[in-house]
Amino acid sequence: MNSNQAGNQGKRKLIVLGSSGSIGENTLRVVEHLNANDLADIEVVGLAVGRRVDALFKQAKRFNVKHVAVGDESCVEKVKNALPDVTVFTGQDATKELVEAVDDATDLAAAVVGSAGLPATIAAIKRGMRISLANKETLVAAGELVTPLVREFGAELLPVDSEHSAIFQCLHDHPNRMVKRIVLTASGGPFRTWEKDAIDGATVEQALKHPTWEMGQKITIDSASMMNKALEIIEAHWLFDLPGEQIDVIVHPQSVIHSFVEFVDNSVLSQLGPPDMKSPIQYALTYPERMSGVSDKMDWHTMSQLTFERPDFDRFGSLKLAYSVIEAGGTSGAVFNAANEAAVAAFLGRQIPFGQITQLVTEALSAIPTQPIDSLETVLEADEQARAFVRGQIGQLDTKSVS
């Protein structure tokens, strides 16, 4: 992360990718809070959604936005009719075109789910923008490409994931030589206490019942398989320039302690807060300042206990895969991420049982050779290879409806 530009709290012009999702909506709430209380001066100048255009209409009118992007091309006429004075980008490259077109934008909130946000995020990096990064897949798939570009173009990557935001806050002014390890906390998801056989046969409805967080479907399924934590391990490797052996995970069901940093003198710093994404979003938007928050505050009188458990790598094999991806480097992260996206989509479509998700990712990593990353095209090619592999494997399975 480059923080050389941090602290420039003048007029900021923000593009929000994935504005109709949970992170996007919360980002807009934080912007309204900051502006209404004269804590910041942030103008929303661009919005991007996949296909939830009704939400986009309301947001664009609410913030008087003149540039929007919509991934689903079938919606373009509806959008243009509803927003006649707005420039509309559509199609596969819409978000990238939006970032490149709004030439006075200073900030990007990257909240698109999956690898779809990668080209737009790289475009923002090349413009030297300040990026609130909620799209962990950017670094998982292309950290080897992205981190040198951040340095080259003087951009900023500020983490929005609650765990990485916590680590970022705890590491403030502490060089890596002082760090023994970082510890990502995990809620454990809905299957924390389940036996492996039961987990493998879990239904879509069971996997979507997260005990702590309200999130979109894809990330909720990732949490259930702990694939989300695996993605976060890889993201932390790139964000904080630490090897896999200095990145650990601990299960903390209350989701109050968002992560730890353990230093070489054995002291530990942690960041605590309610399970509310508005807090890390606000910190990314206002860093290095701390301002009156819109999130709920901690109610210590109602907190009876904070508990911790070792993660079970046998029941949640996705965690082991994360360390193998860090060790392999290159395109292995792109394969890992894309295979998981394809497998999760198949599970949500009731094509495969829950336990098949991690198995398909494991098979993709074994079958597809790792290549060094020299361009975005290399990353996207590995991404497509992984998706095609998973589709092929699913085609060989019994594809009768899975309850």
N, C-alpha and C positions, 0 to 999 in steps of 0.2 A: 504494500500500500504506500502511495505517495501522499504525504500530508503537507508538502511544501506550500500548497495553496490554501490549506485549511485556515479557517478563521476569517476569510473574506465573507463577511455577512452583509454585504450591500444587497442591491436588487438582484434576485436570482430568478431565472426562468427555467421552469421544470417541465420535462416530458415524463409521463408516467406510462410505462409499458405494462400491460396486464391490468389496466385500471378497473376492470369490472370484477376482478378477483378479490380475495380477502385482503391481501397485502396492498393491492391498489386502492381499494376502498378506504382502508385505514390510513394510507398515505395522504389521501385527499382530506380525510378528517383532521389529520395532524396539521396539514397546510392551513385549513380553515381556522383551527385553534391558534396557530402561531400568528396568522395575519390579523385575526379579530382582536387579539390581545396586544398588538403592536410589538410582538416578540421577534418577528422577522417580516421580510417583504419578499414573498414568493409568488410569482405569477405562473400559473399552469398554462403552458403554451402548446402542449401536445398530449394526446391520449391515444392509446392503442388497445384494442380488444381482439379476440378471436372471432366470436360470432354473437356475443351478448350485446347486440346493438341497442336494445331498449335502455339498458343501463348507460351505454355510451351517450345516448341522446340527452339524458338527464344531466350527466356530468358535463358534457360540452356546453350546455346552456347555463348550468350553475356557475361554471368558471369562465364563460365567454371564450371558449377555446376555438381557434381558427384552423387548426390542423389536426386531423385524426387519421388513424390507420385501422383497417379492418381486415383480418386474415381471410375471412370467408367471402369470396368474390360474389357469391349469390346474393349477398346483402347490399351490394353497392348502390343499387337504385333506391332502395329503401332509405339508406343513409343520406344520399344526396337530396332526396325529397324532404327528409326531416331536417337536414342541416344545409340549406341551400347556399349559405354564405361561407361554408367551411370547405377547405381543401381536403379531399379524401384520397388516401392511398389504400390500395387493396391488393390482395394476392400474397404470394409467398414472401416477397421482399418488402412488404408494406412497412414493417417497423423500421427496417434499415433506411428506407427512403424517407420516412418521417424524420428520423434523427438527422439525416444529411440535409433535409430541406429547411428545417427551422434553424436558420443560421445564427440566431441570437440566443439559442438555448444554452444555458450554463450547466444544468444539472439533469441527470437521468435517474429515474427510479426504475430499476430493472426487475420487474415482478412477473414476467412471463414464465409460465411453468415449462420446464424441459429445455431441450437444446434449441428450440425455436427462437429464443432470444439472443443466441450467440452472435449472429452477424450484426444485429443492431447495437449490441453492447460493444463490440469491437469498433464499430463506426464511431460510437461516442468516445471511446478511448483515444482514437486517432484525432479526435477534435479536442482532446485535452480536458474533457468534461469531468465533473464530479459525479460519481456514480454510487448511488445507494443500491447495493447489490443484494437482492433477495433471491436471485436466480443462481443457486449453487451450481447448477449444471454447467454454467459458463466456465468455471474453474475446473470442475471435474473432467469435462470433455477436452478442454483446451488450455489448461493452466500453463503448459509449456510454451504456448504461443502468447497468451494474454499477459502474463507477468512481465516479460521483456517489453511489450508494447506500452504498458503502463509507465514504465520507467522512461522509455524513449519519448513519449509524447507528453509527459508531465501530468497525466491524468491522476485521479484519486479513486480508489476502490474502498468504500466504507461498508462494512458488513451489516446486513439487516437481520439475518438469522439470529435469534435470541442468543444462541450459544456462542456464535462467533463475535457478536457484539459484546457479550460479556468478557470474552477473552481479550478483545481489543481494548476494552476499558481497563482491565487488570494489567495489561502489558504496558500501559502508558508510561513512557520514559524509562522502561526497563529493557535493555538490550538482550538479545537472545542468549548471550553467554551467561546470563543470570538465571535462565529458565531451565529447570530440571525436566518438567513435562507440563503439558496442558491436559485438562480432563474435561471432556464434553459430557454433560449430563443428558440422560435420556429418560423419558417418562416410562418407557417399557411398552407403551401402546396397549391395545385391548387384550393382547395375548400374553402379557407379562407372566402370568401364573399358569398358563395352559401347558399341557403335555405336548410333545412334538407331533404325535399322530393327530391330535385334535387341531393343532395349528395348521397342519398340512391340509386338513379337510375343511377349514373354516369357510363360511359363506361370505358373499359380498356384503351382506347386511351386517354380519358380525365384525368384519374387518373395518367397516366404516364407522363403528361406534368407538371413537377415541375418548378416553376417560378424562382428558384435560383440555385439549385444544380444539377449536373449531376451525377447520381448514378445508381446502378443496379436496375433491375425491382422490386425485393422484397422490398428493402428499400424505393424505390420511392412510392410504394403502401402504405407502412407503414406510410410514411410521409403524404400522402393524407388523411388517416384515423386518423392521429395523434397517431396511435399506436406506431410509432417510438418514439414519445415523452414519451408515457407511459412506454415503455421499458427503456428509459433513466432515468425516475424518479426512477424506481426500481434499475437500475444500480448505480445511484448516492447514493441511500440508502446504498448499500454495499461498494462502493468505499470510501465514506467519513464518514461512520459510523454515519449517521444522520437519525432520525425518519422521517416519512412521513410528519408530520406537519411542519418540517423545510425545506421542498423542495417544491418550487413553480415553476410555468410556466408562461411565458408572451410571447405573440405573437409579433414578431419583423420582419416584412416582408423583410427588407433590408439585414438581415443575416450578419450584420457587427459587432454588439456586440454579442459575442458568449455565454456569460453568466455573471451573477453577483454573488457577495457574499456581503450580508448585515451583518454588524457586530453589536454587542450589543450596541455600541455607536451611531448607526444609520448612520455611514459612509458606503460607498459602493465602492467596487473595481470591475472593469470589465475588460475583455480582448477583444480587438478589432482587427479585421483584415479582409481582403477580404475573401469571401467564397471560400477558397482554402484549400483542405485537406493536402497539402504538409507541411504547417506550423505546425500543431499539430503532424504530423508524424515525422518531423525533431526534434521537441522538445522532443518527447518520445525517439528517438534514441540517442540524445546527452545530455539529462538531466544529471546533472544540468547546463551544459554549454549552452550558446546561441552563435550560430555561424552564419556567413553570410548565408542568406536564399536563397532558390531557388524559393520561392513563390513570387507572385506579391506584391508590396508594396502598402500601402494605398495612394490613390490620394484624398487628402482632398478637393482640389479645385472643384472636380466634385460631391461632396457629398452635396446635397441640404437639406436633412432631415433624421432624424432617428425617426421612429414612433413606438408606442407600443399599444397593445390592450390586454384586458383580454381574456383568452381563453374561449370558449363557451362549457361548459361541456354537454350541451344538444345536440348540433349538433355533438360533438365529444366525445361520451360516453366512449371511450377507456381510457381517462384520469382518469375518476373516478375509473375504474377498477384497475389502477396502485396502488392507495392508499389502496384498499381492499386487494391486493396481499401482500403489505408490512405488513399490519396488520395481515394477516393470516399466513404468513411465510411458512415454510416447502416446500412441493412440489407444492404449488399453483403457484409459479413462473414458474416451468417446465410446468404445465398445461397451464398457460396463454400463454407462448411462443409457445409451440407446437401447440395448437389450432389455434393460429394466423397464424403460418406457413402453416398449412394445409388449412385454410380458404383462405389465400392469393393465394396459389397455385390453389385452386378451382376457385377463381375469375379470375385469369390470364388464366385459362383454360375455362373460360366463362360458368362455371357450376352454379354459384350463382351471384346475383347482389351485387354491392359494399356494400350496407347497411347491407348485411347478414354477413359480416366479423366480425364486433364487436358483433353482436347478437350471432353468433356461439361461440365466445370466452366467452361471458357472460354465455351461457348455459353450456359450458364445466366446467367452474369454479363452477357452482352450482351443477352439476351432479357428479363430481368426488371428493371424500373426500380427504381432505388435510392430508398428512402423514408427520411425522418428517423425515428429511433427515439424514441417517446414512451411506450412501455409494453412489457411482456413479450409482450403479445398481438401487437404489431406484429412483433416478432422471430419469434414462432412462426408467424405467417402467412407471412412471407418464407421461413421454413424449409420449410413445406409447399409453397409455390409452387415452390421449387427442386426438391424431391423429385418433385413431379408432373411438372415439366418434364423431368427426367432419365428418369423412367419413360416418358413420351411419346416421347422421342427413341429410347430403347432399343426401344420397340415398333415403330418404323419401320425398325430395323436387321434384318439377317439374324440371327435369334436361335438359329440352330443351335448346338449345343454347341461351346464353344471349349476346346481342349485345354490 
